[in-house]
Amino acid sequence: MTSDNDRRRGLLARLRGRPVARSRGRRRLGAAVRLVAALMLAGGAYTVLAPGASAQENPPLSGAAADGKALFDVSCVTCHGRNAQGVEGRGPSLIGVGAASVEFQVSTGRMPMARQEAQAQRKPEVFSPDEVDQLAAYIQELGGGPVVPAGDNLHADGNVAIGGELYRINCSQCHAFSGGGGALSSGKYAPSLKPATDRQIYAAMLSGPQNMPVFGDNQITPEQKADIIAYIQTLNTDGDPGGFNLGRYGPSTEGVAIFLVGIVALVFASLWIAGKS
């Protein structure tokens, strides 16, 4: 009898426990279903309402940028790669360099390069001004970056005196006080500023080509850039009232010239005096 009673009690206990277990399982399953449904609803809402979700992966280029891409695919893709992402050992990525960098490098003939050198040299430009603008538009739309303001005369409102002070602080260490340029390390050099246009100078300050640092608008404001350009162009158009300028490299070349001329004059004078005595 005792064993039968124990069996009955165990059976009743198991029967009583089953609904509880089922109830807990149902609650857990229901919570999981609700969580999945909420996640799916949130994902669907984001897909529909998120900005740019319906935009194309590669947005269409403007007419000028499309022409620039055609030029790029013919003349630049070998070194800078497809979509300007760069090729290791040949050329860097152009994503983010902006139209300013393209305008400086291409309008001065530094790009395309014929071969890898310590520094790209200025040479006759390969592309016309319109083609330069098209290449710049393509790179700008591809990855953004700094842009040179519109217009050719960017120093009309510049202050020459302030520009001279800014130039001596930020530029003269490499380009010399007269803008004639100078030698740097490892076969590199700071080029002469005499042939540079307003736009090329502005683009160089924005992009920092070769060893030149980048002077963004946070470091040198657009107004100060106009002042510097005004000073440089004043140097380029200023005459040389003293005669031959010796390359405008500063007092060093003048001192060397005076020393050599003076020594030669003294030697000849000494020989002449010795011959007469």
HELIX and SHEET records of a PDB file:
HELIX    1   1 THR A    2  LEU A   49  1                                  48    
HELIX    2   2 GLY A   63  SER A   75  1                                  13    
HELIX    3   3 VAL A   77  HIS A   80  1                                   4    
HELIX    4   4 ARG A   82  ALA A   84  5                                   3    
HELIX    5   5 GLY A   98  SER A  107  1                                  10    
HELIX    6   6 PRO A  129  GLY A  143  1                                  15    
HELIX    7   7 VAL A  160  ASN A  170  1                                  11    
HELIX    8   8 SER A  172  HIS A  175  1                                   4    
HELIX    9   9 ASP A  198  SER A  207  1                                  10    
HELIX   10  10 PRO A  222  THR A  237  1                                  16    
HELIX   11  11 LEU A  246  ARG A  248  5                                   3    
HELIX   12  12 PRO A  251  LYS A  276  1                                  26    
SHEET    1   A 2 GLY A 182  ALA A 183  0                                        
SHEET    2   A 2 TYR A 189  ALA A 190 -1                                        
END                                                                             
